[in-house]
Amino acid sequence: MITDSTMTSLHAALTGLQQRQRVTADNIANIQTPGFLAGRVDFESTLKGEIANGQRAVVGQSAVRQSLDPTRTDGNNVNLDTETTIATETGLRYQLALNALDGKYSLLRSALRTG
C-alpha cells in the first residue's frame, strides 16, 4: 500500500472526526439523562503534536474528555444548540478531509498511469 505522511494524517483526522460524531450523537441521545456530562473530542491538538514530533499520526480514545460546561439543575450539561453546531461543523470537516484524501489518491492514480 502506498502511503505518506499526508495520507496518514488525513486518515487520523477522519478517525478523530468519526469519534467526534459518535460522541456528539451520544450527547444528544442523553440530553434528558440526569447527571450526564457531555463528551468532547479534541483530536486536533493530539494530531498536531504527533505530526510536530515526527510521530506517526494516530488518534485514539485519549482525545475524549468530559465537558466542563455548567450543568442544569439535574446535573446534565448537554446543550442541543451546541451539539447541533458541533455535528454540522464536524460533517463539513469530514467532507473536506475526504475530498483531500480523494485528491491525493487521484494524484497517485494519475502518476501510476503515466509512470
N, C-alpha and C positions, 0 to 999 in steps of 0.2 A: 504494500500500500504506500502511496506517495503522500507524505505529509511534510509540513514545515511549521514553523512557529506561528504563523498567521492562522493556518488551518486549525492547529491545536488550540490556539486562543479562542477562535470562533466557536469551536466545539465546546470548550469550557464555558464560554458565555451563554451558549444555548442551554447547557445544563443548568447554569445558575438561573436563567430566566424561567426554565421549566419549574425549577424548585420554587421560585417566587410565585408563579401562577398557582402551584399546589397549595402553598402556604396562604395565599390570598383567598383561594376558594375555601380553605379550611376556616379562615377567619370569618368569612361571610356565612358559612354554614353554622357557625357558633355565635352568631350575633346576639342571640337571646339566651345564651348559656351563662348563668350567674358565675362570676369569678373567672371567666375565661379571659386570658390576656392575648391580644393579637400577636401573631408572629411577624417578624420582619426578616427579610433576606438581604444581606449586604455582601454580595459576592464580588462586586466591582473592586472594593479595596483589597480583598484577598487576591483576586486575579491580577490586579496592578502590582501588588507586592511580589507575586510569583514571577511575573514577567520581568520586573525590575531586578530581581535577584538571579535571573538566568535559570530559574527552575521551570520544569515542565508545567504548563498551565493546567491545573486540576481544581475544580470547585467541589467542595464536599459539604457535609452537614454542618460543619463548623460555622458556616455563613448564616445560619438561622439563629435568631435571638428573639426574646420577648420584647414587645413594645413597652416603652416607659411612658406612653401617653397616659393622661389622667383617666381614672375609671369613673364609671357611673356609680350610682348608689348600690347597684347589685354586684359591683366589683368587676364588671366587664368593661373593656376599653375599645371594643370594635366600633368603628365609625364607618357606616356604609358609603358615605361620600368619599372618604379617604381610600377605602378598599376599591371602589369603582375606578377612581383615578389611577391607582396603582395597577389595576388589571388592564386598563386601557393602555397606559404607558408601556407596560411590560409586553403586551401584544404587539405594539408598534416596534419596540426594540427587537423583539424576536423576529419579526418580519425583516427588519433591516439586517440582522445578523445572517438570516437565511439568504437574503439577496447577496450579501458579501461573500458568503461561502459558495453560492451558486456561481458567482463571477469568478472565483478562484478555480473552481472545477472546470468552468468553461475555458479559462485560460490554459489549464493543463491539457484538456482535450484538444484544443487547437494546436498546442505545441506538439503533442503526440502525433497528430495527423500530418503536420508539416515536417516533423522531425526527421 
